Amino acid sequence: MIHVFNSTGSALTMVVNDGAVAAPERTSADDGYRPFSRLIELRKFREPGLFGLGFNTVDLVFRDFHPPLPTRARYALEVPDGASIQSDFVLFLFADGATLMRPSGEIVDNCFDPCLAPAQLATHQPSKE
């Protein structure tokens, strides 16, 4: 499973591998800015709305941000091919990047906007809101 945390102060619309998913709640002062999480299944192969081993995309729309803050982000993260689908990972989403970790704190992948290579940006078409 991937434990996805919204580490922003914005409500999110989230798409994983071109499939819409329920996004984690935003942080707030009332909760001490504690990030909330959602669980997303990890499969052997990526599917719309699910993570898979290897390359995955996460598209976000920040519904409460106004320029100059970003209103959209597209991140590419890689779950190690050698990982078991029984493995747990933690994904922290930020306004300017994302960090994929093991529960032990080991960083597996990091990306900062823009995270996709130019060729991938040209061919990747995220779902519309």
C-alpha positions as CSV (number, residue, x, y, z in Angstrom):
1,M,0.0,0.0,0.0
2,I,1.0,3.6,-0.5
3,H,0.1,5.9,2.3
4,V,-0.4,9.3,0.6
5,F,-0.1,12.5,2.7
6,N,-1.2,15.9,1.7
7,S,1.4,18.2,3.1
8,T,-0.1,21.3,1.7
9,G,-2.7,23.7,3.0
10,S,-4.8,23.2,-0.2
11,A,-7.7,20.9,-0.9
12,L,-6.6,18.6,-3.8
13,T,-8.0,16.9,-6.8
14,M,-5.7,13.9,-7.4
15,V,-5.1,11.6,-10.4
16,V,-2.8,8.6,-10.1
17,N,-1.8,7.0,-13.4
18,D,-4.7,8.7,-15.2
19,G,-7.3,7.5,-12.7
20,A,-9.1,9.9,-10.3
21,V,-8.6,9.0,-6.6
22,A,-9.9,10.4,-3.3
23,A,-7.2,12.9,-2.2
24,P,-6.1,13.2,1.4
25,E,-7.5,16.1,3.4
26,R,-5.5,19.4,3.6
27,T,-3.6,20.4,6.7
28,S,-5.1,23.1,8.9
29,A,-4.2,25.1,12.0
30,D,-7.1,23.5,13.8
31,D,-5.3,20.1,13.6
32,G,-1.8,21.5,14.3
33,Y,-0.9,21.3,10.5
34,R,-0.8,17.5,10.8
35,P,-1.0,16.0,7.3
36,F,-3.8,13.5,6.6
37,S,-3.3,10.3,4.6
38,R,-5.2,8.1,2.2
39,L,-4.3,4.5,1.3
40,I,-3.8,3.7,-2.4
41,E,-3.3,0.1,-3.5
42,L,0.1,-1.1,-4.9
43,R,-0.1,-3.6,-7.7
44,K,2.4,-5.4,-9.8
45,F,1.5,-3.3,-12.8
46,R,0.2,0.3,-12.7
47,E,-3.5,0.9,-13.4
48,P,-5.6,4.0,-13.5
49,G,-6.1,5.0,-9.9
50,L,-3.6,2.5,-8.5
51,F,0.2,2.5,-8.1
52,G,2.3,-0.2,-9.7
53,L,5.9,-1.2,-9.5
54,G,8.1,1.0,-11.7
55,F,7.1,4.4,-13.2
56,N,3.9,6.1,-11.9
57,T,2.4,9.6,-12.4
58,V,0.6,11.8,-9.9
59,D,-1.4,14.8,-11.2
60,L,-2.6,17.4,-8.7
61,V,-4.9,20.4,-8.8
62,F,-4.5,22.7,-5.8
63,R,-8.1,24.0,-5.4
64,D,-7.2,26.7,-2.8
65,F,-4.0,28.1,-4.2
66,H,-3.9,31.3,-6.2
67,P,-1.0,32.6,-8.3
68,P,1.9,33.0,-7.7
69,L,1.4,29.7,-5.9
70,P,1.0,26.7,-8.2
71,T,-2.5,25.6,-9.2
72,R,-1.4,22.3,-10.8
73,A,1.5,19.8,-10.5
74,R,2.5,16.7,-12.3
75,Y,4.9,14.3,-10.6
76,A,6.6,11.1,-11.7
77,L,7.7,8.7,-9.1
78,E,9.3,5.2,-9.3
79,V,8.4,2.4,-7.0
80,P,11.4,0.0,-7.1
81,D,10.7,-2.9,-9.5
82,G,12.2,-5.3,-6.9
83,A,9.7,-4.3,-4.2
84,S,6.9,-6.7,-3.1
85,I,3.4,-5.6,-3.7
86,Q,3.0,-6.4,0.0
87,S,5.4,-3.5,0.8
88,D,4.3,-0.3,2.4
89,F,5.5,3.1,1.2
90,V,4.8,6.6,2.3
91,L,4.2,9.4,-0.3
92,F,4.4,13.1,0.9
93,L,2.8,15.5,-1.6
94,F,4.0,19.1,-1.5
95,A,3.2,22.1,-3.7
96,D,6.6,21.9,-5.4
97,G,7.4,18.3,-5.2
98,A,6.8,14.8,-3.9
99,T,8.9,12.3,-1.8
100,L,8.4,8.6,-1.8
101,M,9.8,6.8,1.3
102,R,9.8,3.5,3.1
103,P,8.2,3.5,6.5
104,S,11.7,3.3,7.9
105,G,12.4,6.8,6.5
106,E,14.6,5.7,3.6
107,I,13.9,7.9,0.6
108,V,13.0,5.8,-2.4
109,D,12.3,8.7,-4.9
110,N,12.2,12.4,-4.8
111,C,11.0,14.8,-7.5
112,F,10.5,18.5,-7.7
113,D,8.3,20.2,-10.2
114,P,8.6,19.6,-13.1
115,C,9.4,16.0,-12.4
116,L,8.7,14.5,-15.8
117,A,11.3,14.5,-18.6
118,P,10.3,16.7,-21.6
119,A,9.5,13.6,-23.8
120,Q,7.2,12.2,-21.0
121,L,5.5,15.6,-20.6
122,A,4.8,15.6,-24.3
123,T,3.2,12.2,-24.3
124,H,1.5,12.1,-20.8
125,Q,-2.1,13.3,-20.9
126,P,-3.6,13.6,-17.4
127,S,-7.3,13.2,-16.8
128,K,-9.3,16.4,-16.9
129,E,-10.9,17.7,-13.7
